[in-house]
């Protein structure tokens, strides 16, 4: 449930948990004065896991294929780079 920040002329700033579908508060719950809803800077995003949603919640088959592909790329690039380096050294 989102947290909204309000400003009361009597009580100051306060936060209120409300559903997105709820209308803004018309009055302060403490003193009853009219309140103004503020634009909040805090969006409370929490990142968990090793990556983003698309990588964390993929199926097992996708993860296995991606791992195999990554291993093939890292294994193939090491062999070709060392071979290319030896050819350049021998030519130089």
Phi and psi in degrees as a GROMACS rama.xvg file:
@    title "Ramachandran Plot"
@    xaxis  label "Phi"
@    yaxis  label "Psi"
@TYPE xy
-68.5329  153.251  UNK-2
-106.868  125.18  UNK-3
-109.732  144.474  UNK-4
-105.615  134.196  UNK-5
-124.022  157.706  UNK-6
-124.142  123.083  UNK-7
-107.636  134.413  UNK-8
-65.8281  -24.5686  UNK-9
-91.7778  -47.6439  UNK-10
-96.3448  -17.4862  UNK-11
94.3753  -153.054  UNK-12
-85.6198  146.252  UNK-13
-152.234  160.783  UNK-14
-110.308  149.089  UNK-15
-138.431  127.611  UNK-16
-80.1276  124.866  UNK-17
-144.957  154.658  UNK-18
-71.6824  154.486  UNK-19
-62.1405  -31.2512  UNK-20
-77.2561  -15.9878  UNK-21
-71.4763  147.15  UNK-22
-73.2194  154.184  UNK-23
-60.7  151.058  UNK-24
-64.1305  133.35  UNK-25
-83.9002  -26.9207  UNK-26
-141.044  157.856  UNK-27
-67.8587  132.982  UNK-28
-69.0921  -19.5926  UNK-29
-84.7517  -52.8645  UNK-30
-114.247  -14.2878  UNK-31
86.5734  2.1156  UNK-32
-70.7463  152.892  UNK-33
-62.1059  141.268  UNK-34
-119.091  162.677  UNK-35
-121.971  128.306  UNK-36
-79.8717  132.631  UNK-37
-99.459  158.264  UNK-38
-84.7433  122.686  UNK-39
-87.9454  144.598  UNK-40
-88.1505  -24.5827  UNK-41
-90.7838  118.927  UNK-42
-102.884  -4.13427  UNK-43
50.9665  52.5101  UNK-44
-90.8623  130.734  UNK-45
-118.763  120.185  UNK-46
-96.601  125.341  UNK-47
-126.564  153.63  UNK-48
93.6581  -175.149  UNK-49
-86.4356  -12.9354  UNK-50
-157.204  -148.792  UNK-51
-95.3085  174.317  UNK-52
-53.5462  -42.0844  UNK-53
-66.9394  -29.9861  UNK-54
-91.0799  -29.1798  UNK-55
-77.4098  -28.1469  UNK-56
-115.115  24.2371  UNK-57
-76.3351  163.345  UNK-58
-72.3611  163.049  UNK-59
-63.413  -36.9897  UNK-60
-63.9763  -39.5207  UNK-61
-64.9606  -42.6012  UNK-62
-63.1842  -40.3094  UNK-63
-65.1388  -43.504  UNK-64
-65.1903  -40.8639  UNK-65
-65.2228  -40.9832  UNK-66
-64.642  -43.8161  UNK-67
-63.4725  -41.0477  UNK-68
-64.9999  -41.0658  UNK-69
-65.5009  -41.7406  UNK-70
-64.5402  -39.1972  UNK-71
-65.4064  -40.7889  UNK-72
-66.4947  -44.6716  UNK-73
-69.7739  -35.8847  UNK-74
-70.9574  -40.6171  UNK-75
-72.1971  -35.6652  UNK-76
-73.349  -31.269  UNK-77
-68.0953  -42.5518  UNK-78
-66.7477  -41.1284  UNK-79
-74.7281  -32.7598  UNK-80
-72.9097  -37.431  UNK-81
-71.5456  -34.9517  UNK-82
-67.0008  -39.3063  UNK-83
-67.9637  -36.2668  UNK-84
-68.7385  -39.7815  UNK-85
-69.0503  -35.1514  UNK-86
-66.7057  -39.0661  UNK-87
-68.8587  -39.2981  UNK-88
-65.8357  -42.0579  UNK-89
-66.3574  -35.9373  UNK-90
-74.2406  -30.6497  UNK-91
